[in-house]
Structure formats: structure tokens, C-alpha cells
């Protein structure tokens, strides 16, 4: 774990300290077996921890062991965490419809917070993650060419992403151009804005659209595209997914495409409407 933290995670912007502390449970054993892993899971579940959280914790120690096996050629042990995963609840992302988006945008400006409004607008029109927008600098924005760049050091999957811009996004960027470096600039700290969490929550509460997270705007962006029959591959590229299989979670949003596929089947019975009359 120490080897992985020092060599594999030293450039990561994510915090792993809490996960590492929980995983110290395994330090007491000379050999980790499936029984010990199940015991860990049971103890975490008794603490009220969700299976998805436990899986993320186990993913860290699994990655640490695989990293060690890859780079320490003298290492000789079996990674018991490979292939182990608890059953999780179905992933059902929250999507906003156009009316809810309009309400949210209107409420974000209620107290003159134009930056919050444009932050939400850009999330809905680019599919960016929040951190990708908040760390965006003007030297990566090319308004005339209608795109901006998310550098690999700032993207989740460590790859450079080119984000195309529509007219709505371009107008928002023009309104935000009040600092030579940061798109979202905080005058009080003389650096970029770190979070819109509080303002976003207040806007959601005022709009009365239910429980909505900032990341749900990324899901909403994807849902609008899928419902307009944009191919999954293109949606995957726009979201910056490392694998189109990740984008498959949105495929159910366009069931009419699957219905069209069924039209190629031969007609093997009479019309179902006539059957209902019998």
C-alpha cells in the first residue's frame, strides 16, 4: 500500500487517506483469503456502509497489489481481491428535463449570481465534470474555433479532451471573461473558484425540482443527446469516457431505436389489436 501510494498515486488529485485507514484492517494478516475479505465486508456493512463504497475501498487495495506485482518482479503472491465485487444497486442516474433545467437556471440568477448561472449552463451544454470547468484557464479556450481543452493532468481518466462549444456556451464564456487566467475567477482569493456547491444547492431548493446533484447535469447532457438519436460513440467522445461501454448506461433512454430494430422481424401472428377484441 505504501509503495502504491508513493509511486502510483503521487500525482492523483483524489484523496485516498480515509480508504487507506479503513484498509488497515488487512494489515493484521500474513495472508489474505476470501474469508478475510468477506469478514471485512461484513464489518463495514454493520457500520452502515454501502456496497458501492466497500467496492471502491477494495478496488484500492486490489490496485495496490497488482501495481506491486507489476513493478516488483521478486513479488510472488496471489491477489485475492482480483474478481471480488459485492452486488451493488442498479445505477439509475437522475436526469432533468428541459423545464427543470430552465427553472434551475432562472433560480440560479435570482440573487444576481451570474457566474453560478453560467457554470450550470456550461455543465448542461458541454457535459463537463465540475472540476474540469472550475480549473479551466483561458489559454485552453479557443472561442473562434468553438472548442476548449481539458488537459490530461486535469481530466479524470488522464487523457486530453477537446470540448466543442455551441453558441449558448460561447455566450456564457464571453460573460465570464473578466480575468486574464481563470474562467471562473474568485476575486477574494485571487485564484479560481473551488466550488459552487452551496449556491447550487440553494438554486435547486428554490427551483423545487427535487434532489439534484451537480454531477446529474452531466447525466442530463448525455440524456438530451441520446434522446435526439446521437450515436453512443459520439456521446462517449463528448463526455470524455475512456470506453464506450461506460456510455452504455444511457442506452435505455432511446427505446424507440430498439423498437425500430424489431420491425425487421417477420409478422408471425395477427394484429394484437384484433386479438384484444376477441
Secondary structure as UniProt FT lines:
FT   HELIX           2..7
FT   TURN            10..11
FT   HELIX           17..23
FT   HELIX           24..28
FT   HELIX           34..46
FT   TURN            47..48
FT   HELIX           51..71
FT   TURN            73..74
FT   TURN            80..83
FT   HELIX           98..108
FT   TURN            109..111
FT   HELIX           114..126
FT   HELIX           130..134
FT   HELIX           138..140
FT   STRAND          141..142
FT   TURN            143..146
FT   STRAND          147..150
FT   TURN            152..154
FT   TURN            156..157
FT   STRAND          161..164
FT   HELIX           167..176
FT   STRAND          185..186
FT   TURN            187..190
FT   STRAND          191..192
FT   HELIX           197..207
FT   TURN            214..215
FT   HELIX           216..227
FT   TURN            228..229
FT   HELIX           232..239
FT   HELIX           244..247
FT   HELIX           248..254
FT   HELIX           255..262
FT   TURN            263..264
FT   HELIX           272..277
//
